Amino acid sequence: MNAQPAPTNAPPKLQIATFGGGCFWCAEAVFQRIPGVKSVTSGFAGGSTPNPSYQEVCTGLTGHAEVIQIQFDPSVISYEKLLEIFWEAHDPTTLNRQGADSGTQYRSIILYSDAAQKAAAEKSMAGAAAHFSRPIVTQIVPLHQFYPAEDYHRNYYNRHSNEHYCQVVIGPKLRKLINQGVIPQDK
């Protein structure tokens, strides 16, 4: 008699996606609402300064961008679908700017973890280009290091939705993406 292995209730293997599309508070608020996304962490990547602070990144001298790192369950949402949402959630045709936020730290950037993510990002960008009247300026670069932002930046919109920036910038963005069917009404 052959013994069958016992079934496991192991959690699904999560994957990581790292994107920057302007202010990380905005991107975090969008991706937190996507089914299959398990966590979103605001932080910095793409530069050369180790362990940068928010104040250092704001100088534009670190080379880092404000980014989010997403842990997601690929059995629920694919990396390719996350990329589709990324293109809808910001303007990838503006160099070093999103709305009133300007500087290299607000650039549009995809930081890939492996060759499959690089290929998916390049294919997705080529497909998204037809939807914009100007060329996409998004960088697609390898992820060398991700540095989480200070605690007060994390889960920002959910903790501070009544603050001015949240009401004027993030809230309208979320409503627009909900109305377009890009993100669900409720997660």
C-alpha positions as CSV (number, residue, x, y, z in Angstrom):
1,M,0.0,0.0,0.0
2,N,1.4,3.4,-1.0
3,A,1.1,6.2,1.4
4,Q,-0.2,9.4,0.0
5,P,1.5,12.6,1.1
6,A,-0.6,14.5,3.5
7,P,-2.2,17.6,1.9
8,T,-0.7,20.9,3.1
9,N,-2.4,24.1,3.8
10,A,0.7,26.0,3.0
11,P,0.1,29.6,1.9
12,P,0.5,30.3,-1.8
13,K,4.0,31.4,-3.0
14,L,3.9,35.1,-3.2
15,Q,5.8,37.1,-5.8
16,I,7.1,40.7,-5.7
17,A,6.5,43.6,-8.1
18,T,8.2,47.0,-7.7
19,F,6.9,50.0,-9.4
20,G,7.2,53.8,-9.2
21,G,4.6,56.1,-10.7
22,G,4.9,59.4,-8.8
23,C,4.0,59.8,-5.2
24,F,4.2,56.4,-3.4
25,W,1.2,57.3,-1.3
26,C,-0.9,57.4,-4.4
27,A,0.4,54.1,-5.9
28,E,0.1,52.4,-2.5
29,A,-3.6,53.4,-2.2
30,V,-4.3,52.1,-5.7
31,F,-2.6,48.7,-5.4
32,Q,-3.8,48.0,-1.8
33,R,-7.3,47.7,-3.4
34,I,-6.5,45.0,-5.9
35,P,-7.6,41.4,-5.1
36,G,-4.6,39.1,-4.9
37,V,-2.3,41.9,-3.5
38,K,-1.2,40.8,-0.1
39,S,0.8,43.8,0.9
40,V,2.1,47.1,-0.5
41,T,5.2,48.8,1.0
42,S,6.2,52.3,0.1
43,G,9.9,52.8,-0.3
44,F,12.8,53.8,-2.5
45,A,14.8,52.1,-5.2
46,G,16.7,52.8,-8.4
47,G,19.5,54.9,-6.9
48,S,22.9,54.5,-5.4
49,T,22.6,55.8,-1.8
50,P,22.2,53.0,0.7
51,N,19.4,53.3,3.3
52,P,18.2,56.7,2.1
53,S,15.8,58.8,4.2
54,Y,12.7,60.5,2.7
55,Q,14.5,63.8,3.1
56,E,17.5,62.6,1.2
57,V,15.5,61.2,-1.6
58,C,13.6,64.5,-1.9
59,T,16.9,66.3,-2.7
60,G,17.1,64.4,-6.0
61,L,20.7,63.5,-5.2
62,T,20.3,59.9,-4.2
63,G,19.1,58.6,-7.6
64,H,16.2,56.8,-5.9
65,A,12.6,57.0,-7.0
66,E,9.6,56.8,-4.7
67,V,8.3,53.3,-5.4
68,I,6.0,50.6,-4.0
69,Q,6.9,47.0,-3.5
70,I,3.9,44.7,-3.9
71,Q,3.6,41.2,-2.6
72,F,1.0,39.4,-4.7
73,D,-0.5,35.9,-5.1
74,P,0.0,35.0,-8.8
75,S,-2.8,32.5,-8.6
76,V,-5.2,35.4,-8.1
77,I,-3.5,38.2,-10.1
78,S,-0.8,38.0,-12.6
79,Y,2.3,40.3,-12.9
80,E,1.0,41.2,-16.4
81,K,-2.3,42.4,-14.9
82,L,-0.5,44.5,-12.3
83,L,1.4,46.1,-15.1
84,E,-1.9,47.0,-16.8
85,I,-3.0,48.7,-13.7
86,F,0.3,50.5,-13.4
87,W,-0.2,52.1,-16.8
88,E,-3.7,53.2,-15.9
89,A,-2.8,54.5,-12.4
90,H,-0.3,57.3,-13.5
91,D,0.9,59.2,-16.6
92,P,3.9,57.3,-17.9
93,T,4.6,60.0,-20.5
94,T,5.7,62.8,-18.2
95,L,9.4,62.8,-17.4
96,N,10.2,63.1,-13.7
97,R,6.7,64.4,-12.9
98,Q,3.3,63.3,-11.8
99,G,0.8,66.2,-11.4
100,A,2.4,68.9,-9.1
101,D,5.1,66.5,-7.9
102,S,8.3,67.0,-9.8
103,G,11.8,65.7,-9.6
104,T,13.6,62.5,-10.5
105,Q,12.2,60.8,-7.4
106,Y,8.7,60.9,-9.0
107,R,9.8,59.3,-12.3
108,S,7.9,56.4,-13.8
109,I,9.9,53.2,-13.3
110,I,9.5,49.4,-13.3
111,L,12.1,47.6,-11.4
112,Y,12.2,43.9,-12.4
113,S,13.4,41.0,-10.3
114,D,14.2,38.5,-13.1
115,A,14.2,38.0,-16.9
116,A,10.6,37.0,-17.0
117,Q,9.5,40.3,-15.3
118,K,11.8,42.3,-17.6
119,A,10.2,40.6,-20.7
120,A,6.7,41.1,-19.4
121,A,7.4,44.8,-18.6
122,E,8.8,45.5,-22.0
123,K,5.9,43.7,-23.8
124,S,3.4,45.5,-21.6
125,M,5.0,48.9,-22.3
126,A,4.9,48.3,-26.0
127,G,1.2,47.4,-25.8
128,A,0.4,50.4,-23.6
129,A,2.1,52.8,-25.9
130,A,-0.8,52.8,-28.3
131,H,-3.1,54.2,-25.6
132,F,-1.0,57.4,-25.1
133,S,-0.6,60.4,-27.4
134,R,3.0,61.0,-26.2
135,P,5.8,58.5,-25.9
136,I,6.1,56.5,-22.7
137,V,9.2,57.6,-20.7
138,T,9.1,54.8,-18.1
139,Q,12.4,53.3,-17.1
140,I,12.6,49.5,-17.0
141,V,15.6,48.6,-14.9
142,P,16.8,45.7,-12.6
143,L,15.9,45.9,-9.0
144,H,19.2,46.0,-7.0
145,Q,17.8,47.0,-3.6
146,F,14.5,48.2,-2.2
147,Y,14.6,50.4,0.9
148,P,11.3,50.7,2.9
149,A,10.2,54.2,3.7
150,E,9.8,55.5,7.2
151,D,6.8,54.1,9.0
152,Y,4.8,57.3,8.7
153,H,4.7,56.9,4.9
154,R,3.2,53.4,5.1
155,N,-0.5,52.9,4.6
156,Y,-0.8,56.6,4.3
157,Y,-4.1,57.1,2.6
158,N,-5.9,54.6,4.8
159,R,-4.6,56.4,7.9
160,H,-4.9,60.0,6.7
161,S,-7.8,60.0,4.1
162,N,-9.1,63.3,5.5
163,E,-5.8,65.2,5.0
164,H,-5.7,67.8,2.2
165,Y,-3.3,65.9,-0.2
166,C,-5.4,62.7,0.2
167,Q,-8.7,64.5,-0.5
168,V,-7.4,66.5,-3.4
169,V,-5.0,64.0,-5.2
170,I,-5.5,60.4,-4.0
171,G,-9.2,60.3,-3.4
172,P,-10.1,61.6,-6.9
173,K,-7.5,59.2,-8.5
174,L,-9.2,56.2,-6.7
175,R,-12.7,57.3,-7.7
176,K,-11.5,57.7,-11.3
177,L,-9.9,54.2,-11.4
178,I,-13.0,52.7,-9.7
179,N,-15.3,54.4,-12.3
180,Q,-13.1,53.1,-15.1
181,G,-13.3,49.6,-13.7
182,V,-9.5,49.5,-13.2
183,I,-9.8,48.8,-9.5
184,P,-12.8,47.3,-7.6
185,Q,-15.1,49.4,-5.4
186,D,-14.1,47.3,-2.4
187,K,-11.3,44.8,-2.0
